[in-house]
């Protein structure tokens, strides 16, 4: 907002304190939004080219990182749980070390998960049979059934943000959240939700 300018209206509220977006796509003066086709048309064509070499390279790289981290951890940490009363220092080292391992291994394994996800979408290679083969193998390591996930995930994309038919991220009703007709918190779950914030329940 420059000198003498006006603050744009980003949101509005109705009389009953319910938030309402000021943007109405059906209004005559509503700005025209680009279509999916128009957006796709300006993306460089090489972004849509699938490569067996690079897909397999990234798969091998991420699995090698995971294997190297497992080996390095096995050289410095023991799986034997120390007695917290008799060996407090060793116990603290055990907890800190394995917590460090869990965080970073989870971070590393995000790579294979994303690759397996792209196999399910058909983006790993030009062959869906090869995509399914790699996706199936990776999903076994990730303990997620590949074909069941592929089916439900496709439904998730077909019904994204649908209030009833969505496969995931379906918003709960006020009854699910323990709210009364006046939106007062009535259950322990509702009080806990209020205290912890929406982020913990997203």
MOHU-V931759 format. One record per pair of residues at least 6 apart in sequence whose ideal C-beta (glycine too) atoms are under 7 Angstrom apart, sorted by the first residue. I is the first residue (numbers start at 1). J is the second residue. D is the distance in whole Angstrom. If there is no record, write none. Layout:
{{I:J:D} {I:J:D}}
This chain:
{{1:7:6} {9:22:5} {11:19:6} {11:21:7} {11:22:6} {12:20:5} {12:22:5} {13:19:6} {13:20:7} {14:20:5} {23:30:7} {24:30:6} {50:123:6} {50:124:7} {50:125:5} {50:126:5} {52:125:5} {55:124:5} {55:125:6} {58:115:6} {59:115:5} {59:134:7} {62:108:7} {62:111:4} {62:112:5} {62:115:7} {63:112:6} {65:108:5} {66:105:7} {66:108:5} {66:109:6} {69:104:7} {69:105:6} {69:108:6} {73:101:5} {77:97:5} {77:98:6} {77:101:7} {81:94:7} {82:90:4} {82:91:4} {82:94:6} {84:91:4} {112:138:5} {112:141:7} {112:142:7} {113:142:6} {115:124:7} {115:138:6} {116:135:5} {116:138:4} {116:139:5} {116:142:6} {118:124:5} {119:131:4} {119:132:7} {119:134:5} {119:135:3} {120:135:5} {120:149:7} {120:150:4} {120:153:6} {122:128:6} {122:131:6} {124:131:5} {124:134:6} {125:131:6} {135:146:5} {136:146:4} {139:145:7} {139:146:4} {139:149:7} {152:167:5} {155:167:4} {156:166:7} {156:167:4} {156:168:5} {159:165:4} {159:166:5} {159:167:7} {160:166:7} {163:170:7} {163:171:7} {174:183:7} {177:190:6} {177:193:6} {178:185:6} {178:186:5} {178:187:3} {178:189:5} {178:190:3} {179:185:7} {179:186:7} {179:190:6} {180:186:5} {185:191:5} {185:194:6} {193:201:6}}
